[in-house]
């Protein structure tokens, strides 16, 4: 019996190592090109609309462009230029055909060709090569993190916060653009400062104002690489929430029928700093007559229905300023930090909760198990939240093998995915852990699926209860043996 158990454990270790080595993946979202590379002029932009949204504390840009193949041969590579700084803050890139939703997939990846160059390229592969003279309407969307600069950089705690953002009125392009315009969407109608440009035709001056929106253009034909620097300054009397690092653990227990979640946040307010010391009395008074503030006062975490046992603490210890509402329709965790978070202040904290495994885990038709969980949850704030670095660990039971995953998070944001061993209490060989690292995500991507499939052999499922049973029996036998022994000295007569 003992020999059989040892052999089965050894085989499980070998199979786990094999699965880890075969399923270990490193997602590459970049490709290397020659240092002298320049995008071939095989396309032109027949019409382009560039939409810049500064409504949240990150920038969302949409480029809707009609591209036309002006070469004699068919081509399937379209390049979008970015500065090196922008590329490091770029995330959530998605491309689709505006006229055919079923067309795809479009593959977007960073094209590295000269590390010293300030201009880098994002290469988009079309599903099918575009024939000579043919047109296709692309919708390119992406996010830029750490995009704003508070102006002024320091204000009083009761003052309004204004942010500044700089960009190009001409949409940067590697190709000639026949006609284009740029729309800028603001969170309110209060944007007192913006760059003005000479107009064209019947319009004497750009931009034109339409409610909470500015429109630069339409512009006439512009050559490849043309830019026109402009900047806008707008009121943003909300927190500028930046999470420099999020560690999200998802631990699956088959025997307990439970999926445990834990999230560790390193939160930073990127807004305007305080020009004077924080005044608690003024803060309490302002909450009665002017509740709107650029300080972060609370966060709300919508969880899956059925979630339970939430907890919330920071580096000091447990924080009691939280409330959890759970019923058949919702599960909402509301938390308040120990103090209001102003610009330049940090707030690291941890939250966690449990949920019934049947809400996320099911058996696959061909055997094995399938886990379907959100890749990113986090708080749902009206001002938005941006995440610079995200690490998701899916901790599976001991002996899990053939681990595979897929996610609807844009592949340009996934930096690596590996299968490793995670050891904790009552483990023998350690648990299989899928570790996925991503960067430059935003709360618009919350609740995107992460689907993990894996096999769990019968012996692996029985290992822990057998070990617990065997250990308990060994302890009982040891206690019985010790009880039969007599530890006393014979009295000499």
C-alpha positions in Angstrom: 0.0 0.0 0.0 2.8 2.4 1.0 4.8 1.5 -2.2 1.7 2.1 -4.4 1.1 5.5 -2.8 4.7 6.5 -3.3 4.7 5.5 -6.9 1.4 7.3 -7.6 2.8 10.5 -6.0 6.0 10.2 -8.1 4.0 9.7 -11.3 1.9 12.7 -10.4 5.0 14.9 -9.9 6.4 13.8 -13.3 3.1 14.4 -15.1 2.8 17.8 -13.5 6.3 18.8 -14.5 5.5 17.6 -18.0 2.3 19.7 -18.1 4.1 22.7 -16.8 6.8 22.5 -19.4 4.4 21.8 -22.3 1.8 24.4 -21.3 4.2 27.1 -20.2 3.7 30.1 -22.5 5.2 33.5 -22.9 2.8 35.7 -24.8 4.8 37.8 -27.3 3.0 41.0 -28.4 5.9 42.4 -30.4 7.9 41.6 -33.5 11.3 42.8 -34.6 11.9 44.6 -37.9 15.1 45.9 -39.5 16.5 49.2 -38.1 16.0 50.9 -41.4 12.3 49.9 -41.7 9.8 52.4 -42.9 6.1 51.4 -43.6 5.7 50.9 -47.4 3.4 53.4 -48.9 0.9 50.9 -50.2 -2.2 52.3 -48.5 -3.9 55.7 -48.2 -6.5 56.9 -45.7 -9.5 57.9 -47.8 -11.4 59.2 -44.8 -10.4 59.3 -41.1 -12.3 60.3 -37.9 -10.2 60.4 -34.8 -12.2 60.5 -31.5 -10.3 61.4 -28.3 -12.2 60.9 -25.1 -10.9 62.5 -21.9 -14.1 61.7 -20.0 -12.4 59.4 -17.5 -9.0 59.4 -15.8 -7.4 57.7 -18.8 -7.6 58.6 -22.5 -9.6 56.4 -24.8 -9.0 56.9 -28.5 -10.9 55.6 -31.5 -9.6 55.8 -35.1 -12.3 55.1 -37.7 -10.6 55.0 -41.0 -11.3 53.9 -44.6 -8.1 52.5 -45.9 -7.5 52.0 -49.7 -4.8 49.8 -51.3 -3.0 52.0 -53.8 -0.4 49.4 -54.8 -0.7 46.9 -57.6 -0.3 43.9 -55.3 -2.5 42.8 -52.4 -1.3 43.7 -48.8 -2.4 42.7 -45.3 -0.1 44.8 -43.0 -1.3 48.2 -41.8 1.0 50.3 -39.5 0.0 52.9 -36.9 2.7 55.1 -35.5 3.2 56.0 -31.8 6.0 57.7 -29.9 8.1 55.4 -27.7 6.5 57.0 -24.6 3.0 56.4 -25.9 3.8 52.8 -26.7 4.9 52.2 -23.1 1.5 53.5 -21.9 -0.6 51.9 -24.6 -3.1 49.2 -23.7 -6.4 47.5 -24.7 -5.8 47.7 -28.5 -8.7 46.2 -30.4 -9.3 46.3 -34.2 -12.4 45.4 -36.1 -14.1 45.9 -39.4 -16.7 48.7 -39.0 -18.9 47.3 -41.8 -18.5 43.6 -41.1 -18.5 42.6 -37.5 -17.9 38.9 -38.4 -14.6 39.8 -40.2 -11.5 38.8 -38.3 -9.5 38.2 -36.4 -7.3 41.2 -36.6 -3.9 40.7 -35.1 -2.2 43.8 -33.5 1.4 43.8 -32.2 4.2 46.2 -31.5 6.8 46.3 -34.3 10.2 47.0 -32.8 12.7 48.2 -35.4 15.0 50.8 -33.8 15.2 51.2 -30.0 16.7 54.7 -30.3 13.9 56.0 -32.5 11.2 58.1 -30.9 8.7 56.7 -33.5 7.5 53.1 -33.0 4.8 51.2 -34.9 1.8 49.1 -34.1 1.4 46.5 -36.9 -2.1 45.4 -37.7 -2.6 42.2 -39.8 -5.8 42.2 -41.8 -7.7 38.9 -41.9 -7.4 38.8 -45.7 -5.0 40.7 -48.0 -6.6 43.8 -49.3 -6.7 43.7 -53.1 -5.4 46.5 -55.3 -7.9 49.4 -55.4 -10.1 47.9 -52.7 -11.2 49.6 -49.5 -11.8 48.5 -45.9 -13.2 50.4 -43.0 -11.2 49.8 -39.8 -12.1 50.7 -36.2 -9.0 50.9 -34.1 -9.5 51.6 -30.3 -6.9 51.8 -27.5 -6.2 53.4 -24.2 -3.4 55.6 -23.0 -2.5 55.6 -19.3 -0.8 58.3 -17.2 -1.9 60.8 -19.9 -2.9 63.9 -17.9 -0.9 66.6 -16.1 -2.7 68.5 -13.4 -2.7 72.3 -14.1 -2.1 73.9 -11.7 0.0 71.1 -10.1 -1.0 72.0 -6.5 -4.4 73.4 -5.2 -6.3 73.8 -2.0 -8.4 70.9 -0.9 -11.6 72.9 -1.5 -10.6 74.1 -5.0 -11.6 72.6 -8.4 -9.1 70.4 -10.2 -8.1 70.9 -13.8 -6.2 68.6 -16.0 -4.2 69.1 -19.2 -3.7 66.8 -22.1 -1.5 67.2 -25.2 -2.0 65.4 -28.5 -2.0 66.1 -32.3 -4.9 67.6 -34.1 -3.8 65.6 -37.1 -4.2 61.9 -36.4 -0.6 60.5 -36.6 -0.5 58.1 -39.6 2.1 56.3 -41.6 0.1 57.0 -44.8 -1.3 59.9 -46.7 -4.7 61.0 -45.4 -7.1 62.5 -47.8 -9.6 63.8 -45.4 -9.8 63.8 -41.6 -11.1 65.4 -38.4 -10.5 65.0 -34.7 -13.2 65.1 -32.0 -12.4 65.6 -28.3 -15.0 64.6 -25.7 -14.9 66.1 -22.3 -16.6 65.1 -19.0 -18.3 68.5 -18.7 -18.7 71.8 -20.6 -16.0 73.5 -18.5 -12.8 73.4 -20.7 -11.5 77.0 -20.5 -8.2 76.5 -22.4 -7.5 74.8 -25.7 -5.3 75.4 -28.7 -6.8 77.3 -31.6 -5.9 76.7 -35.2 -6.7 78.6 -38.5 -9.8 77.2 -40.1 -10.5 76.3 -43.7 -13.4 76.9 -46.1 -16.4 78.4 -44.3 -14.9 77.8 -40.9 -12.6 80.6 -39.8 -11.1 78.9 -36.8 -10.7 75.4 -35.4 -11.9 73.9 -33.2 -15.6 74.3 -33.3 -17.5 73.8 -30.0 -20.5 71.5 -29.7 -21.7 71.1 -26.1 -19.0 69.1 -24.2 -17.1 68.4 -27.5 -14.5 70.1 -29.6 -14.0 69.3 -33.3 -10.7 70.0 -35.1 -11.3 69.9 -38.8 -12.2 68.7 -41.3 -8.6 69.0 -42.7 -7.5 68.6 -46.3 -5.0 66.1 -47.5 -2.0 65.6 -45.1 1.2 63.7 -45.9 2.3 60.6 -43.9 3.8 61.6 -40.5 2.1 65.0 -40.4 1.3 66.2 -36.8 -0.2 69.4 -35.3 0.5 69.7 -31.6 -2.4 71.0 -29.5 -3.4 70.8 -25.9 -6.6 71.2 -23.9 -7.2 72.0 -20.2 -10.5 70.9 -18.6 -12.2 70.5 -15.3 -11.9 67.1 -13.7 -13.1 67.4 -10.2 -12.8 63.7 -9.5 -10.1 61.3 -8.3 -7.4 60.3 -10.8 -7.2 56.7 -9.8 -4.0 54.9 -10.8 -3.3 51.3 -9.7 0.4 50.8 -10.2 0.1 47.1 -9.4 -2.8 44.7 -8.8 -2.2 41.1 -7.7 -5.3 39.0 -8.1 -5.5 35.5 -6.7 -8.2 33.0 -7.6 -7.9 29.8 -5.6 -10.0 26.8 -6.6 -11.0 24.1 -4.0 -12.8 21.0 -5.3 -13.2 19.4 -1.9 -14.5 22.6 -0.3 -16.6 23.5 -3.3 -15.3 27.1 -3.1 -13.5 29.7 -5.2 -11.6 32.2 -3.1 -10.7 35.6 -4.5 -8.1 38.0 -3.1 -6.9 41.3 -4.6 -4.0 43.4 -3.5 -4.0 47.0 -4.7 -1.2 49.6 -4.8 -3.4 52.7 -5.4 -2.0 56.1 -6.3 -3.9 59.4 -6.9 -2.3 61.1 -9.9 -4.2 64.4 -9.5 -3.2 67.8 -8.2 -1.3 67.8 -4.9 -2.4 69.9 -1.9 -0.8 73.3 -1.8 -1.2 73.3 2.0 -1.6 70.8 4.8 -4.8 68.7 4.9 -7.4 70.3 7.2 -9.7 67.7 8.7 -12.2 70.3 10.1 -12.6 71.9 6.6 -13.0 68.5 5.1 -15.8 67.6 7.5 -17.5 70.9 6.9 -17.2 70.7 3.1 -19.1 67.3 3.1 -22.3 69.1 4.1 -22.4 72.0 1.6 -20.1 70.8 -1.2 -19.8 67.0 -1.3 -18.0 67.0 -4.8 -14.3 66.7 -4.4 -11.3 65.5 -6.3 -10.3 63.4 -3.3 -11.1 59.6 -3.3 -13.7 59.0 -0.6 -15.0 55.5 -1.3 -15.0 52.7 -3.8 -17.7 50.2 -4.8 -16.9 46.6 -5.9 -19.8 44.8 -7.7 -19.2 41.1 -7.1 -20.9 38.0 -8.5 -24.2 37.2 -6.9 -23.6 34.6 -4.2 -20.3 36.1 -3.0 -19.8 36.0 0.8 -17.3 36.4 3.6 -15.7 39.6 2.4 -12.7 41.2 4.1 -10.8 44.4 3.8 -7.5 45.5 5.3 -4.4 47.5 4.7 -0.8 47.5 6.0 -2.0 48.6 9.5 -4.7 46.0 9.8 -8.4 45.5 9.4 -10.5 48.5 8.3 -14.0 48.7 9.6 -15.3 51.4 7.3 -16.9 49.0 4.8 -20.3 47.6 4.0 -21.4 44.5 2.1 -24.8 44.1 0.6 -25.8 40.7 -0.8 -29.1 39.4 -2.1 -30.5 37.4 -5.0 -29.9 40.2 -7.4 -26.6 41.7 -6.4 -23.5 41.5 -4.2 -21.9 44.9 -3.6 -18.8 45.6 -1.4 -18.5 49.3 -0.5 -15.2 50.4 1.2 -13.9 53.7 2.5 -10.2 54.4 3.1 -8.9 55.5 6.5 -8.6 59.0 5.1 -9.6 60.9 1.9 -7.0 60.3 -0.8 -5.7 63.5 -2.4 -3.3 64.0 -5.3 0.1 62.4 -4.7 -1.2 60.2 -1.9 -0.9 56.4 -1.9 -3.3 53.8 -0.4 -2.3 50.1 -0.6 -5.0 47.8 0.5 -6.3 44.2 0.2 -9.8 42.8 -0.3 -11.1 39.3 -0.6 -14.2 37.1 -0.7 -15.5 33.6 -1.2 -17.9 32.2 -3.8 -19.6 28.9 -4.5 -17.5 26.9 -7.0 -20.7 26.0 -9.0 -20.9 29.6 -10.1 -17.6 29.3 -12.0 -16.6 25.6 -12.3 -18.1 22.9 -14.5 -17.1 19.6 -15.9 -16.1 19.5 -19.6 -18.0 17.2 -22.0 -14.8 15.4 -22.9 -13.5 15.1 -19.3 -11.6 17.5 -17.2 -12.8 20.8 -15.8 -13.5 24.3 -17.1 -13.2 27.4 -14.9 -14.8 30.6 -16.1 -13.9 33.7 -14.0 -13.5 37.4 -14.7 -10.0 38.4 -15.6 -10.4 41.7 -14.0 -13.1 42.9 -11.5 -12.0 45.8 -9.3 -14.0 48.9 -8.3 -16.6 50.4 -10.6 -16.0 54.2 -10.3 -17.7 56.9 -12.5 -14.3 58.5 -13.0 -12.7 55.2 -14.0 -9.6 53.3 -12.8 -6.4 52.5 -14.7 -4.1 49.6 -14.0 -0.4 49.7 -14.9 0.6 46.2 -13.9 -1.8 43.3 -13.3 -0.8 39.8 -12.2 -3.6 37.1 -12.1 -2.8 33.8 -10.3 -5.3 31.0 -10.8 -4.3 28.4 -8.1 -5.7 25.0 -9.1 -5.9 21.8 -7.0 -2.8 19.6 -6.6 -2.1 17.4 -9.5 -4.0 19.5 -12.1 -2.4 19.1 -15.5 -2.9 20.0 -19.2 -3.6 23.6 -18.2 -4.8 25.8 -21.0 -6.4 29.2 -21.0 -8.1 31.8 -23.2 -9.2 35.3 -22.4 -11.1 38.2 -24.1 -8.5 40.7 -22.8 -6.7 42.2 -25.8 -3.6 40.2 -26.5 -1.5 43.4 -26.8 -1.9 43.8 -23.0 -0.9 40.2 -22.1 2.9 40.1 -21.4 3.3 36.5 -20.2 1.5 33.4 -19.1 3.3 30.6 -17.2 2.3 27.4 -15.3 4.2 27.1 -12.0 3.9 25.3 -8.6 2.3 27.1 -5.6 3.0 25.5 -2.2 0.8 26.1 0.9 -0.3 24.2 4.0 -1.4 20.5 3.7 0.2 20.3 0.3 2.5 17.4 -0.8 3.8 18.3 -4.2 2.2 21.8 -4.4 -0.7 23.2 -6.4 -0.7 24.0 -10.1 -0.8 27.8 -10.6 -1.5 29.6 -13.9 0.2 33.0 -13.7 -0.9 35.6 -16.3 0.7 39.1 -16.3 -0.8 42.0 -18.2 -0.2 45.7 -18.4 -2.0 48.9 -19.2 -5.6 47.8 -18.5 -8.6 50.0 -17.6 -11.9 49.3 -15.8 -13.7 49.4 -19.2 -12.2 45.8 -19.5 -13.6 44.6 -16.2 -15.6 41.3 -16.4 -13.8 40.1 -19.5 -13.7 36.4 -19.4 -10.8 34.2 -18.3 -11.4 30.5 -19.2 -9.1 27.9 -17.8 -9.4 24.2 -18.7 -7.5 21.5 -16.9 -7.5 17.8 -16.1 -7.5 16.4 -12.6 -6.8 12.6 -12.3 -8.7 10.6 -9.7 -5.5 9.9 -7.7 -4.8 13.6 -7.6 -8.3 14.3 -6.2 -7.9 11.6 -3.6 -4.4 12.5 -2.6 -5.2 15.1 0.1 -8.0 13.2 1.9 -5.9 10.0 1.8 -2.9 11.9 3.3 -5.1 13.5 6.0 -6.6 10.1 6.8 -3.3 8.4 6.8 -1.7 11.1 9.0 -4.6 10.9 11.4 -4.4 7.1 11.6 -0.6 7.3 12.1 -1.2 9.8 14.9 -3.8 7.6 16.6 -1.6 4.5 16.3 1.3 6.4 17.7 -0.8 7.6 20.6 -2.0 4.1 21.3 1.6 2.8 21.2 2.8 5.5 23.5 -0.1 4.7 25.8 0.9 1.1 26.2 4.5 2.0 27.2 5.2 2.4 30.8 7.6 5.1 31.7 8.4 4.6 35.4 11.2 3.4 37.6 11.0 0.1 39.5 11.4 0.5 43.2 14.3 -1.5 44.6 13.6 -3.5 47.6 
